Amino acid sequence: MDLLINGVTRQVDSEADTPLLWVLRDDLGLTGTKYGCGVAQCGACTVLVDGQATRSCVTPIDAVAGQSITTIEAIEADAVGRKVIAAWVANQVPQCGYCQSGQVMAATALLTQTPQPSEEDIAGAMTNLCRCGTYNAISAAVRQAAQG
Amino acid sequence: MDGILNAPIRPERHPQDRPTNLSRRSVLGASLGALVLGVALPRSAPRAQGAAAPSVRPGTRVPAFLEIRPDGSVLLRSPFVEGGQGVTTAFAQIVGEELDVDPTAFTVECAPPGADYLMVNGMRFTGGSFSVRSSYAAMRGLGATARRMLLQAAAARLDVPLDSLATEPGRVIHAASGRSLAYGALAADAAAMPAPEGVPLRAESAFRWIGKPVARLDVRAKSTGKALYAIDLTAEGMLQAAVQHAPRLGMEPGAVANEAEVRAMPGVHSIHRLPGAMAVVADRWWRARRAVETLQVDWTEAAPDARNAMPGDFSSAGLRATLTAAPGPGIAAESQGDSATALRNAVRVIEATYDAPHLAHGQLEPPSAIARWNADGTLDLWLPNQAPEMFQRAAATVAGIEPEKVRIHSPMLGGFFGRHFLYESANPFPQAILLAKAVGRPVKLIWSREEEFLRDALRPMGLARFRAGLDPQGLPIALHAEAVGEGPVGRWFGRQPDRADPSAVEGIAGKPYAIPHRHVAHVPQPNPVMIGFWRSVGHSMNDFFYETFFDEMADAGGQDPFALRLRLLAESPRHRTLLEAVGHLSGGWRRGPFEAADGTRRARGVAMASPFGSEVATIAEVSIRDGEVMVHDVWVAIDPGSIVNPAIIEAQVQSAVALGLSSALLEEVVYEGGTPQARNFDGYRILPPDRMPRVHVRIIESGAPMGGIGEPGLPGVPPAVVNAVATLTGQRIRSLPLSKTRFGSV
């Protein structure tokens, strides 16, 4: 099966119902996308599929064949992604960092679709869990990226 | 956890886990190819099994810690592992300050096992909020010593007196001649210099990095997905493994109904019976997982002599009833005056019993381990861990080889909160070692989130009984407390039968209030659950018990809880200052209930805690929405004595507030039929973004001995919230989490 990942077509031989997460991590070595729960609860596995924040741990690869998949590895190739990263660094958001790939992807999707999000927009889009409790830094960074 | 340093340390109770000699070879082998300060490091002689303290003085030998590369970058081998608490940056600041190297030039990694790194009372673990406070002086001395060695090398190279030289970041300067030498060009010469003793330290007034909000070194890598955790690593030629654990500890795999079917599934390499688990090794982890979960296993009941066997009729409700019924008086942990007589003579006595549930760590990185057997009989292990030497010894026993043949690699942790101590049955590495041996190839084992919830070592359930006596003015004159249950220090470090487990009573004992007659006891009650250390350990529930009962005492005596605390701290200026500081931070103490600008009814609660050498005062503001507690603001004043990085402290307080609030509002591991009912975050709820309050932090440096940072912000949160809830609703909640209670409108 062919998958379009970060602008490059990649051929993978995993079963069609394999979650995208594990193809990214194990077949393609893209370990920036994290396994947290496997049941779409935590969001650590968030990637962009045609620009939509998508939890790759429950997304079978045959559901995304032909769509454009963006992972954290390519986030700085995206103008919005670069702003998000800059805001993440400026706000010193990560602690353990494990959830932050997913947070950055969710923020990039939000700001791409809604460049000037309201507090409700931010709350609605930024639902990924962070066990370190960096939530206040995350929302500050999202607001800063929206201004930047 | 505070008690570890005071407790008579019996090395962790794994039978295999005795103190042993640690070879230098495996410590330094990896770095010998680099241009290092360390090439002249003498190797300590092998020591006999069971030998006492190591012959090296931990934290003193520069070469064990520092490599200065030709480009001037510095590798620091830290005794402590980074898991979000910021310790790598703090150590770069401390060493860099004295070495005269900008912290941004540092790469910091967790040191392999070795006597040089036993910085916590002759042991090493990243926990107890000990890292910086245990090592601050030693790391300054280490940086200063290394700087002097570089100066000596420069003096020889330039043929000038040492006292004619100075440094600026990364360079030695000879002002008289205008010449300078980069550290990177001096490192090899410096390595040949004798390590000087007693090198003076930089004056605190001249600090450039210590005490400043230096940016964390790992933020960019963690924001861009480049940070590597154990779960991200690979070993050449490795296979991947997944397990299905027995539903209860002690049970063993019996017949498997569909082994042939599973063996034929895609990518499956082999199927293995392990102690208490079945494993599948495959070419990819998802295939291994799907295969192992397809196995239809007949689990056999635990043998009578099985270790840690979990009874099939165990329930958390049952344990709570057992704790409730467990009779006192228990073992005294703290006693002053004559509380029994004072209670008899009190004009009013109040009583209450509190409890808190088992909690899961819920760190977002699931546990994993990579095991690689090498042709020379050595074993490499990459695994999340908070205590490399302890894991090395335990792994050696599993592997059947000498500890010095086990190399432990300690990648950064995707959260830990106490999860990655050595807990019998709660760490994947023994399984990885056995599987790698069986298949003759490196194996990476990942526990699925569901297996993690099944085998995590939990914050123990606890219960506390209080009796307080009031005098005619409504002031508490006597307090009698019994903490019922088992603490993790006792479980893993041993408890003498006649001594209270400090981790069972911390936060009930050790309170600063001037109550003249008080008695705190531990009523030991074994817990069948695999228990462990969870951020702030006993304080995580005991300060909730005590500080909410404190408000009950205040209410019974007609006292304002803030004013009563101030009054009982009259002789303790440090605590009084802190309490006043949090009051000011919150705009002045205001208990409520009151109406907020948005029209909601709100109230505030206050609590104090003295965890891990620091002092903390906390105020929380709450309302009720749809029957649930909403926390809007949390104000925290923290006095850790002195500090290294205020930005990291604020981040850690934010984090501790989140976890403390999560435990107060939502978290509870429920056992029924001997098994935890929730196996993922859908059933075990943790604090989501929309429940995070604003957090306001004030740091106070009282100059007291340096205290901890990672944990102290947590214990005040549950009682501050629950006290506010009591003011707002009139309901005294004595059992967490608050989500068990549906609140009416207020």
Chai-1 contact restraints between the chains, C-beta under 6 A:
chainA,res_idxA,chainB,res_idxB,connection_type,confidence,min_distance_angstrom,max_distance_angstrom,comment,restraint_id
A,T18,B,W286,contact,1.0,0.0,6.0,A-B,restraint_1
A,W22,B,W286,contact,1.0,0.0,6.0,A-B,restraint_2
A,D26,B,R284,contact,1.0,0.0,6.0,A-B,restraint_3
A,D26,B,W285,contact,1.0,0.0,6.0,A-B,restraint_4
A,T31,B,D232,contact,1.0,0.0,6.0,A-B,restraint_5
A,G32,B,G225,contact,1.0,0.0,6.0,A-B,restraint_6
A,G36,B,L364,contact,1.0,0.0,6.0,A-B,restraint_7
A,C37,B,R449,contact,1.0,0.0,6.0,A-B,restraint_8
A,C37,B,N680,contact,1.0,0.0,6.0,A-B,restraint_9
A,C37,B,F681,contact,1.0,0.0,6.0,A-B,restraint_10
A,G38,B,R449,contact,1.0,0.0,6.0,A-B,restraint_11
A,V39,B,N680,contact,1.0,0.0,6.0,A-B,restraint_12
A,Q41,B,F681,contact,1.0,0.0,6.0,A-B,restraint_13
A,Q41,B,D682,contact,1.0,0.0,6.0,A-B,restraint_14
A,C42,B,F681,contact,1.0,0.0,6.0,A-B,restraint_15
A,A44,B,L364,contact,1.0,0.0,6.0,A-B,restraint_16
A,I72,B,G225,contact,1.0,0.0,6.0,A-B,restraint_17
A,E73,B,G225,contact,1.0,0.0,6.0,A-B,restraint_18
A,I85,B,S223,contact,1.0,0.0,6.0,A-B,restraint_19
A,W88,B,S223,contact,1.0,0.0,6.0,A-B,restraint_20
A,V89,B,V219,contact,1.0,0.0,6.0,A-B,restraint_21
A,V89,B,R220,contact,1.0,0.0,6.0,A-B,restraint_22
A,V89,B,S223,contact,1.0,0.0,6.0,A-B,restraint_23
A,Q92,B,R216,contact,1.0,0.0,6.0,A-B,restraint_24
A,Q92,B,V219,contact,1.0,0.0,6.0,A-B,restraint_25
A,P94,B,V219,contact,1.0,0.0,6.0,A-B,restraint_26
A,P94,B,K222,contact,1.0,0.0,6.0,A-B,restraint_27
A,P94,B,S223,contact,1.0,0.0,6.0,A-B,restraint_28
A,Q95,B,G84,contact,1.0,0.0,6.0,A-B,restraint_29
A,Q95,B,S655,contact,1.0,0.0,6.0,A-B,restraint_30
A,C96,B,G83,contact,1.0,0.0,6.0,A-B,restraint_31
A,C96,B,G84,contact,1.0,0.0,6.0,A-B,restraint_32
A,C96,B,G414,contact,1.0,0.0,6.0,A-B,restraint_33
A,C96,B,G415,contact,1.0,0.0,6.0,A-B,restraint_34
A,G97,B,K222,contact,1.0,0.0,6.0,A-B,restraint_35
A,G97,B,A227,contact,1.0,0.0,6.0,A-B,restraint_36
A,Y98,B,L364,contact,1.0,0.0,6.0,A-B,restraint_37
A,Y98,B,E365,contact,1.0,0.0,6.0,A-B,restraint_38
A,Y98,B,G414,contact,1.0,0.0,6.0,A-B,restraint_39
A,Y98,B,G415,contact,1.0,0.0,6.0,A-B,restraint_40
A,C99,B,L364,contact,1.0,0.0,6.0,A-B,restraint_41
A,Q100,B,K222,contact,1.0,0.0,6.0,A-B,restraint_42
A,Q100,B,S223,contact,1.0,0.0,6.0,A-B,restraint_43
A,S101,B,G225,contact,1.0,0.0,6.0,A-B,restraint_44
A,A123,B,D690,contact,1.0,0.0,6.0,A-B,restraint_45
A,M126,B,P689,contact,1.0,0.0,6.0,A-B,restraint_46
A,R131,B,G362,contact,1.0,0.0,6.0,A-B,restraint_47
A,R131,B,Q363,contact,1.0,0.0,6.0,A-B,restraint_48
A,R131,B,L364,contact,1.0,0.0,6.0,A-B,restraint_49
A,R131,B,G415,contact,1.0,0.0,6.0,A-B,restraint_50
A,C132,B,G84,contact,1.0,0.0,6.0,A-B,restraint_51
A,C132,B,S655,contact,1.0,0.0,6.0,A-B,restraint_52
A,G133,B,Q654,contact,1.0,0.0,6.0,A-B,restraint_53
A,G133,B,S655,contact,1.0,0.0,6.0,A-B,restraint_54
A,G133,B,A658,contact,1.0,0.0,6.0,A-B,restraint_55
A,Y135,B,P689,contact,1.0,0.0,6.0,A-B,restraint_56
A,Y135,B,M692,contact,1.0,0.0,6.0,A-B,restraint_57
